[in-house]
């Protein structure tokens, strides 16, 4: 996220340079789509909302307050668009969705035994994440995927940095606890 | 095996929030504790899952670029939305005496001719550089002056300029609007510079130009305004980094209010200097919005009696609005300016509707469908009768019982620019604010109703009812 570059692109867009906007789209579409596809159940919904987010960004760009960094602004629009579209989109991820989740490289963990175990259970963990309360899930994903600070996440969600931190903390605790429960039950069987 | 680590420790470990020593302790512990290793692993997995990107199909960008109006911000198209946020408060032709309107318009048109500019030049970026003076709410279909009017050259024109003076804390500059006369032969840049040397109208502000400074020449070319100043500018500078910054940005910000100036280059007696006193001086300076302050809202620029009248009228307004008593409300509406209705925080002098106090009483019964600007986000026109608009964008919450009422201070800004102070620099406003209704929304459903008042013949009158909410 390059703030200076973003601001130049915003400025140029507002001067009528559509290519500058196209560049903004190129640099943010992957991140926004990634976020939205994890928040929604269907790829088509995620793509559609992504498009809608960028159209809103464009139409409202003149109101963008440069006190905000562009990246928090666009995520805030994404979160809000998602909320307003929530009624329309498919909610529950189905079997197909989980079946199509690609395998992660095992390198995510330094400990091979655990990496192996978790890889086996990855669909279960993703289901646990999906079952989190929406605001916790949003905060968790923003934190993990973008390395946003607590105060930036607070800005995106319209809450205080402390509240954002708390949500992320809760989300992480829940995921771990639920996974532990799952693992315990597996043992008994 | 005994485990004395908490889940919090593991979380902090993954977030790199611990000291080196603690990190080491945990790393060692993980070797031997499967439970903690598992917790750590789940957190690692969550992070990689979140980061793992998915390919974006080409069609996403294609669809976006096809859906947007590519000429929305182009020079050719007059986009009224965001331009000239800080344009002078424009009087709506609907209610202004026609003569006043014609005057304002023709002056501005002359200004354009004079400077060889098109009125809607490309400076749409109201956020960063805001052009100063040209009217924008020339609603189609309303009386526009004869073309011949605008071609008539007048020897002296009246113009509104925005100049920035130093504040008393010496940490910022504050805008003041002035009406000045610009002769046919004189340069607007010079007029602004001379204005900056005068004593400001507002208490607590001061001129930042070192005494005795003379403006030798001024030339604007390619967006850069070059000022050649006499040596007093350096010799009599009060010194200090802060004072210096105020001097420079008082000049730079005032000049960059002009639509065709983006940067300012300083010269001293015909020479470029490497440094002023502290600041690097051999390159042109851009505008600095950060240094602009607003006047202290509680400054004693209003007498106790006047304040009482303001508060009284505010109380009566919100009550009348709640009771839908338009007759009562009309009594408080500005007799000349009428009252503007703004659907969103960002007041749009181009598309917001303004009604006179005479029109107001019968409006709730009116069947006429008005265009109230555009819905935030979609950009679709808001087409509603007055009564429908009222329920949606005026009194959609019980603002009379607001959680908080701010005076001249915005309670919640959202991510759009609240431009009340730019549009109504002389006005005072009350912000009736709710922080949110549904706890699930975490405050994203905050709502505000802002009532803006202006003084006229010693009384405070309602000039704007602006609705604020998180929208896009």
Interface residues (C-beta under 8 A of the other chain):
Chain A: X7 X10 X11 X13 X14 X15 X16 X18 X21 X22 X25 X26 X29 X30 X31 X33 X34 X37 X38 X47 X50 X51 X54 X55 X56 X58 X59 X60 X61 X62 X63 X64 X65 X66 X68 X73 X76 X77 X80 X81 X83 X102 X104 X108 X109 X111 X113 X114 X115 X117 X118 X122 X125 X126 X129 X135 X140 X141 X144 X145 X157 X158 X159 X163 X169 X172 X173 X175 X176 X177 X179 X180 X183
Chain B: X7 X8 X10 X11 X30 X34 X35 X37 X38 X39 X40 X41 X42 X43 X44 X45 X46 X47 X48 X49 X50 X51 X52 X53 X54 X56 X57 X59 X60 X61 X63 X64 X65 X67 X68 X70 X71 X72 X73 X74 X75 X79 X81 X82 X83 X122 X123 X124 X125 X126 X127 X128 X289 X346 X376 X377 X378 X379 X413 X415 X416 X417 X440 X441 X442 X443 X444 X446 X470 X471 X472
